[in-house]
Amino acid sequence: MNSHLDNTDYKLLFVFVGMLLFGFIMVYSSSSVIAYDRYGDSGYFLKRQILWSFIGMFVGIILFKMGPDRLKKYVGYALAAGIVMIYAVHFPGFGKTAGGATRWLTIGPLPAFQPFEIAKLVYVVWLAYIFSDDGIEDKKKALRAAGVTAVLCLSLIHISEPTRPY
């Protein structure tokens, strides 16, 4: 029999599916009227939520299949790519402004997304790596690296903020 199915935590899977369905219900109930007014389809935002959920599950399955050893090998590159994506929103043709701030990245036919959301996830994985036994041996150096990277990401986001008088 397949070893992945033997090790499945069905309680966790049940909670995951339950939370996913609950989220779908909340998205639909909170946005159906606005979606109908703006797009003529009361399920517009629900459909987008379902699409992004499947994309997330697909990426999650790929990362799960990679295993921790291969993830450790590429996490630095992924963090660099995340920082580049945050910076790329400032280039014409890539950045999309919404609510007065340019935070959305558009790449070809893909739907616009906020690169900071991807960078946050990659940053957490990178922190886990550098503070693990396989990461940087000197934990003070690791803490400095984590701080510098966080400040870099946050400063790039701050650049995107519009100047508002108080």
Secondary structure by P-SEA (a helix, b strand, c coil): ccccccccaaaaaaaaaaaaaaaaaaaaaacaaaaaacccccaaaaaaaaaaaaaaaaaaaaaaaacaaaaaacaaaaaaaaaaaaaacccccccccccccccbbbccccccccaaaaaaaaaaaaaaaaacccccccaaaaaaaaaaaaaaaaaaaaaacccccc
